[in-house]
Amino acid sequence: MTITRISLPLFVFISLVGCAFGAETESMIAPGSPLEGGRISGALEDQVGVTTVTGGTDTYMMWTSEISDEAFQGALIESLRTRKLYSADGRFELTAHIEEVDQPLVGFDFDVTTRIHYELRDRETDVVLLDEVVVATGTATTDDSLWGTKRLRLANEKSAKRNLQSLFEALARLDVDTVGIAVTE
């Protein structure tokens, strides 16, 4: 009798809450086209490597969904590849530091805000071309999933994807050529 009293509520709780899974690389990849249709400088083509991604958090199944360094780095590299920018040994190195992932504790609509610091550096001259903190929000609703843990994961992924899209908007503002570097307004 006592076991049934404890087991049934525990089973209902676990069924409703579910287990947490981390943000998936594939779901964070920012869609795009090579050099964003000419908006990104051709000097970056096949020349951007990702050296480090830090600040992410691993997900623990009985807690909340998080964005790990490895998952975000994979999404960053694939997003660069989609735009024909990625090269493991290119002239430019990109670093990303996940400063904050602001998540709700409860709710129906989950708004997650990511704050990621990006730095793009020329390996040959050691000049920093881009030093920017990008803030983006992603929302998942009960239409996306009734399960809270899945809804949080989806909001994490949407926020990270929007953050990457904003990074490429910042890269499109750079005027990079073989002689010098300028930022266009």
N, C-alpha and C positions, 0 to 999 in steps of 0.2 A: 504494500500500500504506500509506504513512504517513498520507495523507489519510483513508483508510478507518479506520485505527486511532483517529484523533482525531475524525472525524466521527461515527462510530457511538456512542461514549460521550457525546459532546456532544448528539446527537439524543435519546438515551435520557434524559439528565439534563433537558433542556428539556421533554420529553414528560411526565416525572414531576412536575417542579416547576411548570411552566406559567408564564404571565404573571400578574402581580398586577393586580387591579382594585380601585379604591377602594370603600368602603362606599357603597351605593346609598340615596338619599333615601327611596324608596318602602319599602324594607325596614326603615328605622329609625323609621317613623311609629308612634307608640304608639296602639293602638286605644282608643277611648273613646266616650262618649255626651255629648250637650250637658250642660254643667255637671256632668258625672259623676253624673247622676241626682239633682241637687239638693245634692250634697255640696260643690260649689264655689260660693262666694258669687255671687249674681246681680249684684252690683256690678261684677264682672269681665267680665260678658257683653259681648262685642264691644268690649272696652276695653283689650286687652293687645297692644301692639306689640313687635316684636323689633328692638332697635336694633343690637346687634352680637353676633356669635359670633366668638370668637378662639381661638387655641391649637391648631387642627386642623392636619393635615399632608396635603399632597398625596401621592398614590401615584405611585411610579415603577414602571413595568411590570416591571422586572427585580429589584425588591426586594420589599417586603411591602405588603400591603393596609393602608391607613390611613383615617382619617375626616377629610375636609376640612371647613373652615369652611362652605363653600357647601352641601355635602350635609347637614351637621347642621342648619344654619339652615333649609334647606328642610323637613327632618323636623320641626323644632320648630314652624315656622309651620303646617304641615299638621296636626300634632297639636293645636295651639291651635284651628285652624279646625274640626276634628272636634268639639271641645267647645264651639263657638260662643263662643270667647274672643277670637279674633284680630281686630284692627283696626290698620291701618297707622298711624293717627293717634289711637289711643285714649289714655285718661287715664293708663294705666300703661305703663311701658317695662320690657322684660325683656332682660337681657343674659346671655350664657353664655360662660364661658371654660373650654375643655377643658384642664384642668390636666395630666392624664396619661391615656394609653391604655397599659396594661400588657399586653403581648402575649408569648406564648411564642415561642421560636425554633424548636423542633421538638416533635414529639409526635403522639399519635393523637387525644387529646381536647384541644382548644384552649380554654382559659379566658382570656377577655379581660376586664379590669376597667377601666372608665372612671371617672374622677374629674372631675366637672364642677361648676364654681362658678356658681350662678345668683344674680342679683340682680333683684328686682322693685321698681321705684321709682314713686311717685306723681309724675307730671309737674307737677301743680298745686302740691303742697306740698313736693316734693323729699324726702318721707319714704320711707325704705326699708322696704318691707313684708316682704320676704323676702331674706335673705342667707344662703345655704346651699350647702354642698358636698355633692353627691350622689355616692355611690359605688355602682356596680352591676356585676355580672358576667354575662357571657353565655358560653355553652359551645356549641361545635360539635364533633361527633364524626365518626368515619368513616362513620356511618350518614347523616350530612348530605352528606358528599362525601369521596371518596377523595383528591381533589386537595388538597394542603396549602394552596396559595394561596387556593383557594375556601373551604376550611374556615376559614381565618383571617378572610376577609372576612365570612363568615356569623357568626362569633363576635363580630367588631366590631359588626355590625349588631344582633345580639341584645343585646349589652351596652348600646349606645346606646339601643335601644328600652326596655330595662328602666330605664335612667337617666331617660328621659323619663317613664315611668310613675311613678317615684318622685318626680319633680318635681311631677306632678299630685296625688300624695298629700300633698305639702307644701303645695300651694296649697289643698287641701281643708281643711287645718288652720287656714287664715287666716279670720278673721271680718272681712270688709271691708264697710263700709257707707258711706253718704254723709257721715256725721258724724265717725266715727273708725275706727281700725283696731286690732284686737286679734288675738293668736294664741291659739287654743284648744288646750288640752292633750288 
